Structures are given as C-alpha cells and as structure tokens.
Amino acid sequence: MPVRNERLSDKVVNQILSLIHDGELKPGQKLPSELVFSEQFAVSRGVIREAMIQLQALGYISRKTKQGTYIEKDIIDRLSRPVSDALKEATYQDLLDFRDSLESKMVEIVIERATDEEIQEIAESLHADSTKLSEHFSLDHYFHYKLAQASRNVFYMNFIDTYYDLIDELAQANKRQEGSLQHIAEEHILIVEAIAKRDKVAAHRAMKRHIMNVRKRRQNVETEPSL
C-alpha cells in the first residue's frame, strides 16, 4: 500500500522538530526554502507545504510575506508545554463547540479516505468488549478515536484523545455518564451507517445530531439535584 501524503507530511513535521530539539535549527532562524527541504527529505514540495501548514497551525513557525518562514523565538517553551495545558482554561461547552465543527467535518474526510475494511473496523468498534479495552478507552472514546484514525489526520486523533482526557479535569460533574448508553449507541450506529453508504450529507447530519444530544445530556446532568 503506498504511503499517503498525510503520513509523509507528519514525518516531515517530526523531522523538523527533531532538528530544532537537536539544535541544528535555532529559535528565530529563517527556514530553508520548500525546494531545499524537499531535496533534503526526498519528498515533493507539496508534502513540505503540508508540513509547513501543520507547523504554523501548531504555532511553531510564522510566515512573513516576501521574507520567508521563521521558527518562533519561543519554540523551546512551546515544545516543552503539554498541548492540554492550553485547553485547561476552556469550558466544557467550549470543547463541545469545537468538537461539533471538528467531528462533523471529520466524518466527511473519513468517507473520502477510509477503505471499506477500515469502515468495517469502525462498525466493529460499536460492539467492542469494554472489558478488553485499555483503561485509556471508554467505548465512546474508542469509537470516536477509530473515526479519527480512519481520517488519517494526526490532529483529529490528538484532539479526540485530549478531549476525553480533559473532560474529567474540567469539572467533577463531567465524570458522570453523559446520558443513556443506549441512546449513544444508537447515535453511533446512525453515523456508521451513513459512512458505510459514503453519504457525506447524512454522516455530517448524524454527527451534528450526536454532538447536539451530548450537549443536551450534559445540560440535564447540570440541572439534576445533588444527591
């Protein structure tokens, strides 16, 4: 199976970050051109461009019109700071807002990129034995992570992991079940059915409905009387 550009760009990102860690690239330094990097890493300029976009999104580099691309001066601090730290100030509703826009788009990308076998794996995750999952995963977490995995996008995978790690830190009430397990399972089934049909509109709609119901269940938890 050929290596996809998404994976190549991730490797380039990691290689550039390693060069920064090793001191071969310095904070504030101007980066080589896309052509130089493409020759150095033996990949296309398109792959380098994707890697630059990822690094810029992470706040590790900045692009100055007609001047070039520069490593951020506080890059070392940024690299040593856990990604989750920036999210700990967020509220649960902030995360749901972001998750809504992110995952509604993610299912469309899954339809574009996932093989039939990968979609089958997502469907099988609905019936996973919770006792055999790692302590890191709940069934809900596992399902959404399998979706992110099928998108072949490292940012989606990292967000899903960070989201499920953070909800317990944001408030004590978040540790409760977000509603009926049966309802969640039914919503997951609708998402998978739409993906299996490769129906982007239906998949997008099913995911948005799922997140909307997560939000409603959360609000119900907040209004429940204390025991």
trRosetta pair geometry for C-beta under 8 A, 3 or more apart (Angstrom, degrees):
i j d omega theta_ij theta_ji phi_ij phi_ji
3 7 5.5 -111 -173 77 89 127
3 8 5.9 100 136 -56 116 96
4 7 5.1 93 63 8 78 100
4 8 7.2 -144 101 -4 41 90
4 113 8.0 58 -141 -152 163 115
4 152 6.3 -2 78 178 153 153
5 8 5.4 -57 -146 38 39 114
5 9 6.1 37 158 -21 72 103
5 44 7.8 -46 -118 48 109 119
5 46 6.7 -41 -143 115 140 109
5 47 5.5 -140 -152 -95 89 87
5 50 6.5 115 154 2 106 162
6 9 6.1 -55 -150 35 28 108
6 10 6.7 31 150 -20 61 105
6 50 7.5 -117 -109 164 46 152
6 152 4.8 104 83 137 153 109
6 153 6.5 -85 -162 -89 138 58
6 154 8.0 170 164 -12 100 86
7 10 5.6 -50 -151 32 35 114
7 11 6.6 37 151 -19 65 103
7 152 7.0 -69 -50 -172 87 108
8 11 5.6 -54 -153 34 34 112
8 12 6.5 35 150 -20 66 103
8 43 5.4 152 172 -131 128 140
8 47 4.7 -50 114 -141 122 134
9 12 5.5 -49 -148 35 36 114
9 13 6.5 45 150 -23 65 100
9 47 5.1 -152 -74 -165 78 72
9 48 7.9 -164 -117 -72 83 13
9 50 3.8 -65 -110 101 151 117
9 51 4.5 -158 -161 -62 80 75
9 54 6.4 134 148 -9 112 136
10 13 5.6 -49 -152 31 33 115
10 14 6.6 30 152 -15 64 105
10 51 7.8 -157 -55 -104 16 87
10 54 7.6 171 -95 -120 55 177
10 154 5.3 118 -113 -24 129 141
11 14 5.7 -56 -151 38 33 110
11 15 6.3 34 151 -21 67 106
12 15 5.6 -54 -146 36 33 112
12 16 6.3 32 156 -18 66 104
12 37 7.5 75 -160 166 123 118
12 41 5.5 53 -112 -174 97 168
12 43 6.4 -95 -69 36 126 154
12 47 6.2 136 -22 145 147 100
12 48 6.4 -144 -174 -104 161 54
12 50 8.0 106 51 79 134 87
12 51 3.9 -73 96 -88 122 154
13 16 6.0 -58 -151 36 28 108
13 17 6.4 24 153 -15 64 109
13 51 4.9 -162 -59 -149 74 92
13 54 5.2 -55 -88 94 138 135
13 55 6.0 -175 -128 -61 93 90
14 17 5.7 -55 -145 40 32 111
14 18 6.3 37 152 -24 64 104
15 18 5.5 -51 -150 32 32 115
15 19 6.7 36 150 -21 63 101
15 41 6.4 139 81 -109 160 120
16 19 5.6 -49 -153 31 35 114
16 20 6.7 35 148 -18 64 102
16 25 7.0 -5 -169 16 73 160
16 51 6.8 130 -5 159 136 127
16 55 6.7 -42 91 -84 146 143
17 20 5.5 -51 -152 35 37 113
17 21 6.4 41 149 -21 67 103
17 60 7.4 -58 -94 -154 94 160
17 79 6.9 151 -158 -119 106 126
18 21 5.4 -50 -145 36 35 114
18 22 6.1 27 156 -13 67 110
19 22 5.9 -58 -142 44 28 107
19 24 4.4 -76 -165 68 83 112
19 25 4.5 59 125 -1 105 109
20 23 7.8 49 179 -66 29 21
20 24 7.7 -81 -66 56 24 70
20 25 4.8 -50 -83 74 65 104
20 26 7.9 159 -135 -79 71 14
20 27 7.8 79 -155 -62 106 63
20 60 7.9 -119 -33 -174 171 120
20 71 6.6 164 -109 -140 122 144
20 75 6.0 -91 -172 140 141 139
20 76 7.9 -158 156 -79 107 68
20 79 7.2 176 109 -57 128 154
21 79 7.2 -159 -81 161 89 160
23 26 7.0 25 -163 -83 59 76
25 29 5.8 -150 -171 66 71 141
25 31 7.3 18 -145 -105 131 79
25 71 6.1 138 152 -51 109 152
26 29 4.3 101 63 -33 80 124
26 71 7.0 165 94 61 39 143
27 71 5.6 -124 -130 115 35 114
27 72 6.9 -40 -148 100 86 46
27 73 4.9 81 162 -147 109 41
27 74 7.1 92 -149 -37 134 12
27 75 4.8 -165 -105 27 92 106
27 76 6.2 -67 -59 -16 130 94
28 70 6.5 -15 -163 180 35 113
28 71 6.3 -39 8 76 17 86
28 72 7.8 -16 -67 150 49 17
28 73 4.6 37 -65 -95 94 82
29 70 6.9 172 89 -150 29 74
29 71 5.2 21 51 25 75 116
30 67 7.9 -116 -117 149 123 84
30 68 5.0 39 -156 107 113 142
30 69 7.0 112 -160 75 66 48
30 70 5.4 -45 -98 -95 55 78
31 37 7.5 7 162 -57 107 127
31 61 6.7 -5 -26 -135 138 137
31 68 7.0 -174 51 161 71 106
31 69 4.6 -32 41 92 117 101
31 70 6.8 -164 -7 -95 83 22
31 71 6.6 113 -55 -41 95 82
32 36 3.7 -96 163 86 123 137
32 37 5.5 151 88 -49 110 82
32 40 7.4 85 80 -13 156 141
33 36 4.8 100 54 5 76 100
33 37 7.1 -146 95 0 41 87
33 68 7.8 -86 -86 -131 69 106
34 37 5.8 -59 -147 43 32 109
34 38 6.0 35 155 -26 68 107
34 45 4.7 70 146 -149 117 97
34 48 4.6 146 -151 104 84 137
34 49 6.2 14 -127 -64 138 77
34 52 7.4 -68 -93 -28 99 141
35 38 5.8 -53 -144 33 28 111
35 39 6.6 23 156 -14 62 105
35 45 6.5 -15 -83 -96 53 119
36 39 6.0 -60 -154 38 30 107
36 40 6.2 28 151 -21 66 111
37 40 5.4 -56 -142 38 33 113
37 41 6.0 3 168 6 70 111
37 48 4.7 125 98 -130 122 135
37 51 8.0 -140 151 68 144 137
38 41 6.7 -66 -136 52 23 89
38 42 7.8 81 166 -96 53 6
38 43 5.8 -107 -142 77 69 61
38 44 6.1 -21 -143 171 122 16
38 45 4.7 -52 -65 -75 149 62
38 47 7.3 122 -115 57 89 96
38 48 5.1 -92 -68 -26 83 136
39 42 7.3 22 -169 -74 27 48
41 47 7.8 -128 102 104 128 125
41 48 7.3 147 47 -83 131 97
43 47 4.1 -70 150 68 125 147
43 48 6.5 150 90 -45 107 80
44 47 4.9 107 59 1 76 97
44 48 7.3 -137 103 0 47 86
45 48 5.3 -50 -151 37 42 115
45 49 6.2 49 148 -26 69 101
46 49 5.5 -50 -148 32 32 114
46 50 6.6 34 152 -19 63 101
47 50 5.7 -52 -153 34 33 111
47 51 6.5 34 149 -19 65 104
48 51 5.6 -54 -151 36 34 113
48 52 6.4 36 151 -22 66 103
49 52 5.7 -52 -150 33 32 113
49 53 6.6 36 150 -22 63 103
50 53 5.6 -52 -152 32 34 114
50 54 6.6 34 150 -18 65 103
51 54 5.7 -54 -152 35 34 112
51 55 6.3 32 152 -17 67 106
52 55 5.7 -54 -145 39 33 110
52 56 6.2 33 155 -19 66 107
52 61 6.9 -73 -154 75 74 147
52 63 7.6 69 166 -68 118 120
52 69 6.4 -70 -147 -127 123 162
53 56 5.8 -55 -147 38 28 110
53 57 6.3 31 153 -22 63 107
54 57 5.7 -55 -148 34 30 112
54 58 6.5 25 154 -14 64 108
54 155 7.6 -151 -133 -52 97 116
55 58 5.8 -58 -150 40 31 110
55 60 4.6 -80 -172 66 83 115
55 61 4.7 35 129 12 114 114
56 59 7.6 47 179 -71 34 23
56 60 7.4 -96 -76 51 24 70
56 61 5.4 -63 -80 73 66 88
56 62 6.9 107 -128 -102 90 34
56 63 6.4 -20 -104 -15 137 103
57 155 7.6 -29 117 -98 145 144
58 78 7.8 119 145 159 92 129
59 72 6.5 8 155 -33 69 161
59 78 6.0 -150 103 -142 106 146
60 71 7.0 -35 157 -145 76 73
60 72 5.9 -137 -172 14 28 113
60 75 5.7 65 -153 -128 75 99
60 78 6.2 -171 -96 105 70 145
60 79 7.5 63 -113 -66 111 89
61 69 5.6 23 168 176 127 101
61 70 6.5 161 -159 84 79 38
61 71 5.6 -51 -104 -104 81 42
61 72 6.3 -136 -94 -24 23 82
62 69 7.3 173 87 -153 35 62
62 70 5.6 -17 61 62 83 90
62 72 6.1 91 -15 -78 99 83
63 68 7.6 -115 -145 136 65 28
63 69 5.0 -27 -101 -101 74 80
63 70 7.9 164 -92 19 27 70
64 67 3.8 -21 102 56 115 121
64 68 6.4 7 56 54 92 46
64 69 7.6 174 20 -89 70 30
64 70 6.6 25 -4 -1 112 112
67 70 7.8 -16 118 -32 111 111
71 75 5.3 -27 168 -47 101 150
72 75 4.8 136 71 -63 82 82
72 78 6.6 46 83 -5 136 147
74 77 4.7 -39 177 40 91 117
74 78 5.8 99 117 -28 85 97
75 78 5.5 -58 -147 38 33 113
75 79 6.1 31 158 -21 69 107
76 79 5.9 -54 -147 36 29 109
76 80 6.4 17 157 -11 63 111
77 80 6.0 -66 -147 42 29 103
77 81 6.2 29 156 -27 66 112
78 81 5.9 -59 -146 30 29 111
81 85 5.5 -90 175 43 95 144
81 86 7.6 79 137 -40 121 93
82 85 4.9 114 71 -21 84 98
83 86 6.5 -53 -175 26 47 107
83 87 7.3 27 140 -6 70 111
83 158 6.9 5 89 168 168 123
83 162 6.2 -80 106 -98 114 141
84 87 5.5 -68 -157 44 49 109
84 88 6.4 65 148 -48 78 93
84 162 5.4 -169 -91 -145 88 102
84 165 6.4 -69 -108 98 143 128
84 166 6.1 -174 -151 -75 108 107
85 88 5.9 -38 -152 3 34 116
86 89 7.5 -58 177 22 37 101
87 90 5.0 -36 -169 9 65 123
87 95 7.3 69 -172 -89 114 105
87 162 6.3 101 27 160 162 123
87 166 5.7 -66 117 -102 123 159
88 166 6.9 -145 -94 -137 61 113
88 169 6.5 -59 -127 124 93 132
88 170 7.8 -165 -150 -89 56 71
90 94 4.0 -131 -168 85 97 138
90 95 5.5 107 130 -51 132 85
90 166 7.7 32 62 158 111 148
90 170 7.4 -55 90 -109 73 122
91 94 4.6 109 51 -3 72 101
91 95 7.3 -139 95 -1 44 84
91 170 6.9 107 -156 -165 37 127
92 95 5.8 -56 -156 36 35 111
92 96 6.5 34 148 -18 67 105
92 167 6.7 69 -120 -133 99 81
92 170 5.2 141 -64 124 85 153
92 171 6.5 -62 -38 14 124 118
92 174 6.2 -170 -97 -87 134 122
92 218 6.5 -168 139 -170 135 146
93 96 5.5 -52 -145 37 36 112
93 97 6.3 44 153 -24 66 100
93 215 7.6 68 -122 -134 77 102
94 97 5.8 -53 -153 31 30 113
94 98 6.6 22 152 -12 64 107
95 98 5.8 -58 -149 40 33 108
95 99 5.9 34 153 -22 68 110
95 163 5.9 141 -174 -132 123 93
95 166 6.9 -176 -97 94 153 130
95 167 7.3 -150 94 -84 162 84
95 170 7.6 -112 -5 -64 139 157
96 99 5.4 -53 -138 39 32 113
96 100 6.2 44 156 -31 64 100
96 211 6.4 148 -168 -177 87 100
96 214 6.6 -168 -128 102 116 113
96 215 5.3 119 174 -87 152 97
96 218 7.3 -125 -66 16 150 159
97 100 5.8 -50 -155 23 27 116
97 101 7.1 13 155 -6 60 103
98 101 6.3 -61 -155 41 33 101
98 102 5.9 27 153 -18 69 118
98 159 7.9 -131 133 -163 116 131
99 102 5.6 -62 -138 43 29 111
99 103 5.6 10 174 -5 71 114
99 159 7.8 170 -101 151 75 119
99 163 6.2 85 -86 -124 121 150
99 211 6.0 178 111 -128 100 128
100 103 7.0 -61 -132 41 14 93
100 104 6.2 14 166 -19 55 117
100 208 6.5 60 -162 -127 91 72
100 211 4.5 165 -100 129 78 156
100 212 7.7 73 -117 -57 119 65
101 104 6.2 -60 -143 35 22 111
101 105 6.7 14 161 -9 59 111
102 105 6.3 -76 -165 40 25 102
102 106 6.1 27 149 -30 67 113
102 156 7.0 162 170 -117 109 82
102 159 6.3 -98 173 122 161 162
103 106 4.8 -46 -137 31 41 122
103 107 6.6 46 164 -25 68 92
103 144 7.2 -47 -119 -146 135 109
103 147 7.4 51 -148 115 98 144
103 207 5.3 -152 126 -180 97 130
103 211 6.6 150 62 -60 127 128
104 107 6.7 -48 -157 23 26 105
104 108 7.7 24 144 -13 54 104
104 204 5.2 60 -175 -153 87 76
104 207 4.8 176 -100 95 59 123
104 208 5.1 39 -101 -64 124 87
104 211 7.4 -77 -52 5 97 140
105 108 5.7 -57 -163 33 43 113
105 109 6.6 39 145 -18 73 105
105 204 7.7 33 -80 -117 34 100
106 109 5.6 -57 -152 37 37 110
106 110 6.4 44 149 -25 69 101
106 147 6.3 83 131 142 121 110
106 148 6.5 -34 -168 -99 143 65
106 151 5.3 -64 -162 -78 87 151
106 153 7.5 -129 -127 46 93 135
106 156 5.3 123 -119 -129 126 138
106 207 7.7 172 58 -145 88 165
107 110 5.3 -44 -148 30 38 118
107 111 6.7 44 151 -22 63 99
107 147 6.6 -36 -91 -165 74 126
107 191 6.5 -110 -117 -164 143 101
107 194 7.5 36 163 96 134 117
107 195 6.2 -109 -167 -81 97 107
107 200 7.7 149 113 -141 87 61
107 203 4.2 -157 140 154 126 114
107 204 6.3 -173 72 -76 117 49
107 206 7.6 -140 161 67 173 97
107 207 5.0 -169 -10 -40 142 142
108 111 5.7 -50 -157 30 34 114
108 112 6.8 32 147 -17 63 105
108 200 4.7 51 -123 -146 91 106
108 203 6.5 160 -72 88 57 123
108 204 5.9 19 -56 -69 105 102
109 112 5.5 -54 -151 36 38 113
109 113 6.0 3 162 4 72 116
109 151 4.6 52 104 -142 116 100
109 153 6.7 12 133 -20 154 132
109 156 7.9 -161 71 -48 143 154
110 113 6.5 -76 -137 51 24 89
110 114 4.9 11 -178 -17 70 126
110 119 7.7 119 158 -93 105 87
110 122 7.8 60 -175 -64 140 160
110 147 5.9 -61 -76 -164 151 76
110 150 4.7 51 -136 107 101 112
110 151 5.0 -62 -71 -77 74 75
110 195 5.9 -26 108 -137 122 126
110 203 7.7 -143 63 176 110 152
111 114 7.0 -30 -91 32 15 102
111 195 5.8 -140 -79 -141 86 71
111 198 4.9 128 -160 -142 105 68
111 199 7.7 -133 -121 44 148 23
111 200 5.5 -144 56 -82 161 80
111 203 6.2 -174 -47 15 128 163
113 150 7.1 152 90 154 99 69
113 151 6.3 90 53 -151 136 36
113 152 5.3 -115 152 15 150 120
114 118 4.2 -129 -163 88 96 127
114 119 5.2 114 129 -54 129 83
114 122 7.6 -5 -162 -18 158 131
114 150 4.1 11 -94 179 123 111
114 151 7.6 -37 -52 -72 99 35
114 195 7.5 15 55 176 145 117
115 118 4.7 100 51 4 75 100
115 119 7.2 -138 95 -3 42 85
116 119 5.7 -54 -150 37 34 112
116 120 6.4 40 149 -23 65 104
117 120 5.5 -52 -152 33 33 115
117 121 6.7 38 148 -22 64 100
118 121 5.4 -46 -152 30 37 115
118 122 6.8 41 148 -20 64 98
118 150 4.7 140 156 -122 123 105
119 122 5.5 -46 -154 30 38 114
119 123 6.6 40 147 -19 65 102
119 150 7.1 95 -75 -146 54 152
119 192 7.6 136 -176 -159 84 82
119 195 5.8 -169 -137 129 111 108
119 196 5.6 143 160 -97 131 66
120 123 5.5 -51 -151 35 36 113
120 124 6.3 36 150 -20 66 104
121 124 5.6 -53 -147 37 33 112
121 125 6.6 45 149 -32 63 97
121 146 6.4 -150 124 -164 95 124
121 150 7.6 170 70 -75 111 116
122 125 5.6 -45 -156 19 34 117
122 126 7.9 47 145 -28 56 89
122 143 7.5 78 -164 -155 77 69
122 146 4.9 161 -110 130 71 120
122 147 6.2 76 -130 -78 126 63
122 150 6.0 -35 -58 -32 123 149
122 192 5.8 -178 121 -118 105 104
122 195 6.9 -27 90 92 152 152
123 126 6.0 -40 -174 8 42 115
123 192 5.0 125 -96 -176 75 139
123 196 6.8 44 -66 -70 127 124
124 127 6.2 -69 -165 46 49 96
124 128 7.2 81 138 -63 71 78
125 128 5.3 -9 -155 -32 49 118
125 142 5.7 -161 -170 132 113 100
125 143 5.1 154 124 -102 120 63
125 146 4.5 -149 -44 -5 164 163
126 143 6.5 59 -84 -106 59 119
126 185 6.8 104 -165 -153 97 85
126 188 5.6 164 -112 121 104 126
126 189 6.4 84 -140 -81 153 73
126 192 6.5 -76 -45 -22 134 158
128 132 7.2 -126 174 65 88 102
128 133 6.3 69 142 -63 127 111
128 139 6.3 176 65 -125 106 87
128 142 6.0 -76 48 119 159 153
129 132 4.3 53 87 12 107 111
129 133 7.4 -175 92 -25 57 80
130 133 5.6 -42 -152 13 42 117
130 138 7.5 0 -139 -160 111 52
130 139 5.3 -59 -91 -55 105 104
133 137 4.4 -100 170 80 124 113
133 138 7.6 117 105 -124 153 11
133 139 7.2 -162 -21 -76 159 57
133 142 5.8 -91 -128 -68 140 143
134 137 5.2 79 61 11 82 98
136 141 7.7 -131 134 121 67 148
137 141 4.9 -155 -147 89 66 115
137 142 4.3 67 -179 -66 129 94
137 145 7.0 -87 -116 16 114 146
138 141 4.5 96 45 7 76 104
138 142 6.8 -140 87 -8 38 88
138 164 7.3 -158 23 -158 103 132
139 142 5.6 -55 -146 35 30 114
139 143 6.5 33 156 -22 64 103
139 181 7.9 59 62 -150 137 108
140 143 6.0 -53 -152 31 29 110
140 144 6.6 17 157 -7 64 108
140 164 8.0 166 99 -110 95 124
140 178 7.7 72 -97 36 175 122
140 184 6.1 -48 -96 171 112 143
140 188 8.0 -141 -121 -67 66 133
141 144 6.2 -67 -151 43 29 102
141 145 6.0 28 155 -21 67 112
141 160 7.3 133 -158 162 72 99
141 164 4.4 66 -112 -120 116 163
142 145 5.7 -57 -143 38 27 111
142 146 6.4 31 156 -22 63 104
143 146 5.9 -56 -153 32 28 110
143 147 6.8 30 149 -18 62 102
143 188 5.4 -43 -174 -136 159 136
144 147 5.5 -46 -153 32 39 115
144 148 6.5 39 150 -18 66 103
144 160 5.1 -175 125 -143 105 127
144 164 7.8 158 66 -49 130 124
145 148 5.5 -52 -148 38 36 112
145 149 6.1 42 150 -25 67 104
145 157 6.7 62 -151 -139 77 75
145 160 5.1 171 -89 121 66 142
145 161 6.9 65 -106 -65 113 76
146 149 5.4 -48 -144 34 32 117
146 150 6.5 33 155 -19 63 104
147 150 5.9 -60 -153 36 30 109
147 151 6.8 34 149 -26 63 102
147 156 8.0 -100 112 156 81 130
147 160 7.9 151 65 -86 92 153
147 191 7.8 -35 -93 144 139 134
148 151 5.6 -50 -156 23 37 115
148 153 7.1 -95 -170 65 74 85
148 156 4.0 -169 -144 130 96 102
148 157 4.4 152 136 -82 122 56
148 159 7.5 -167 -122 57 143 87
148 160 4.7 -132 -27 -10 154 142
149 152 7.8 35 166 -69 40 41
149 157 6.0 72 -77 -96 59 114
151 156 5.0 22 68 47 144 161
151 157 7.9 -164 56 -44 104 82
153 156 4.3 70 86 6 107 109
153 157 7.0 171 91 -10 57 85
154 157 5.6 -56 -149 39 38 112
154 158 6.1 36 155 -19 70 108
155 158 5.8 -55 -144 39 30 109
155 159 6.2 31 156 -22 64 107
156 159 5.8 -56 -147 34 28 110
156 160 6.5 28 157 -20 64 105
157 160 6.0 -55 -150 33 29 109
157 161 6.6 25 155 -13 63 108
158 161 5.9 -59 -151 40 32 110
158 162 6.0 29 155 -18 68 111
159 162 5.6 -59 -143 41 31 109
159 163 5.9 37 157 -26 68 106
160 163 5.7 -50 -145 31 28 114
160 164 6.6 16 161 -8 62 107
161 164 6.4 -65 -150 42 27 101
161 165 6.2 25 154 -18 65 112
162 165 5.6 -60 -146 39 30 112
162 166 6.0 22 159 -18 67 114
163 166 6.0 -67 -147 38 23 105
163 167 6.6 30 161 -36 63 100
164 167 6.2 -35 -139 12 32 111
165 168 7.4 -73 176 31 34 100
165 169 7.4 12 139 -6 67 118
166 169 5.2 -69 -154 42 51 110
166 170 6.0 56 153 -37 84 100
167 170 5.9 -43 -145 18 35 115
167 174 4.5 -154 163 170 82 134
168 174 5.8 -153 -96 99 33 111
168 175 5.4 63 -128 -87 86 84
170 174 5.5 69 62 -20 97 154
171 174 5.0 110 66 -14 78 101
172 175 6.1 -41 -177 7 49 114
173 176 6.0 -36 -177 11 57 112
173 221 5.8 141 170 140 114 117
173 222 6.5 84 146 -91 163 65
176 221 5.7 166 77 -142 134 133
177 181 7.0 -55 -168 -56 137 86
178 184 7.3 91 81 -76 99 131
178 214 5.8 4 159 -146 139 79
178 217 4.9 89 164 109 73 131
178 218 6.1 -20 -143 -69 96 76
178 221 7.3 -75 -128 -33 49 140
179 183 5.8 -58 135 63 116 130
179 184 6.5 137 84 -47 100 100
179 213 7.2 -118 66 152 172 93
179 214 7.4 -140 10 -119 132 46
179 216 7.9 52 -81 90 145 80
179 217 3.2 -68 -54 -137 125 143
179 220 7.2 81 -93 54 96 131
179 221 7.9 -105 -60 -45 70 105
180 183 4.0 82 77 5 108 105
180 184 6.8 -176 95 -7 58 82
180 217 7.8 -134 13 -116 65 131
181 184 5.6 -54 -149 38 35 113
181 185 6.2 38 153 -22 67 107
182 185 5.7 -54 -148 36 30 113
182 186 6.4 30 154 -19 64 105
183 186 5.7 -54 -149 35 32 112
183 187 6.5 32 153 -19 65 105
183 213 6.8 -142 151 165 121 140
183 217 7.9 166 89 -75 141 134
184 187 5.7 -56 -151 36 32 111
184 188 6.4 34 151 -20 65 105
184 210 8.0 77 -140 -152 61 98
185 188 5.6 -53 -150 34 32 113
185 189 6.5 37 151 -24 64 102
186 189 5.6 -49 -151 30 34 115
186 190 6.8 34 152 -19 63 101
187 190 5.8 -52 -154 32 35 112
187 191 6.7 37 149 -20 64 103
187 206 7.2 155 -170 179 71 87
187 209 6.9 -154 -138 105 107 95
187 210 4.2 129 167 -108 129 95
187 213 6.2 -148 -84 52 151 147
188 191 5.6 -54 -154 33 36 114
188 192 6.4 31 153 -16 68 106
188 210 7.4 87 -67 -120 50 140
189 192 5.8 -58 -148 39 32 108
189 193 6.2 34 154 -23 66 107
190 193 5.7 -51 -144 34 30 113
190 194 6.6 29 157 -17 62 105
190 206 4.4 -164 125 -141 102 125
190 209 7.6 -34 99 71 146 131
190 210 7.7 -177 67 -60 113 106
191 194 6.1 -61 -157 36 28 108
191 195 6.5 24 151 -16 65 109
191 203 6.4 70 -156 -145 64 73
191 206 4.5 180 -86 123 60 126
191 207 5.7 78 -116 -71 115 73
191 210 6.4 -10 -55 -36 123 146
192 195 5.6 -56 -146 39 34 111
192 196 6.1 38 155 -24 68 106
193 196 5.7 -52 -146 34 29 113
193 197 6.6 21 155 -10 62 107
193 202 8.0 -72 102 136 85 130
193 206 7.9 162 57 -94 88 165
194 197 5.9 -61 -151 42 31 106
194 199 4.9 -94 -163 67 77 101
194 202 3.8 -156 -130 112 118 103
194 203 3.8 178 120 -72 122 66
194 205 7.7 -174 -113 53 162 86
194 206 5.1 -174 -1 2 146 141
195 198 7.0 26 -179 -82 39 40
195 199 7.9 -102 -70 43 18 67
195 203 5.2 85 -67 -107 67 130
197 202 6.9 12 70 58 128 143
199 202 4.0 23 115 28 123 115
199 203 6.0 150 87 -20 67 88
200 203 5.7 -59 -142 40 29 110
200 204 6.0 31 160 -21 66 108
201 204 5.9 -55 -148 36 26 111
201 205 6.3 23 154 -16 62 110
202 205 5.7 -56 -145 40 31 111
202 206 6.1 31 156 -21 66 108
203 206 5.7 -53 -143 36 29 110
203 207 6.4 27 158 -17 64 106
204 207 6.1 -58 -150 36 26 107
204 208 6.4 23 155 -16 63 109
205 208 5.9 -57 -147 38 30 109
205 209 6.3 30 155 -20 65 107
206 209 5.8 -54 -147 36 30 111
206 210 6.4 35 152 -23 63 106
207 210 5.5 -52 -150 33 34 116
207 211 6.5 29 155 -14 67 103
208 211 6.0 -54 -147 38 32 106
208 212 6.2 37 152 -22 65 107
209 212 5.5 -53 -147 36 31 116
209 213 6.4 30 154 -18 64 106
210 213 5.9 -59 -152 37 29 108
210 214 6.5 34 149 -22 64 102
211 214 5.3 -46 -148 31 37 116
211 215 6.5 42 150 -22 64 101
212 215 5.6 -52 -155 33 32 114
212 216 6.6 32 148 -18 65 104
213 216 5.4 -48 -144 36 38 112
213 217 6.2 39 155 -19 67 103
214 217 5.9 -55 -148 37 29 110
214 218 6.3 33 151 -22 63 107
215 218 5.7 -55 -152 34 29 114
215 219 6.6 30 151 -19 64 104
216 219 5.7 -54 -150 35 33 111
216 220 6.5 36 151 -21 65 103
217 220 5.5 -50 -151 32 35 115
217 221 6.7 40 149 -22 64 100
218 221 5.7 -50 -155 30 34 114
218 222 6.7 33 149 -20 64 104
219 222 5.6 -52 -151 33 36 113
219 223 6.5 21 155 -10 67 108
220 223 6.0 -64 -147 42 31 102
220 224 6.7 49 151 -43 64 95
221 224 5.8 -40 -155 5 34 117
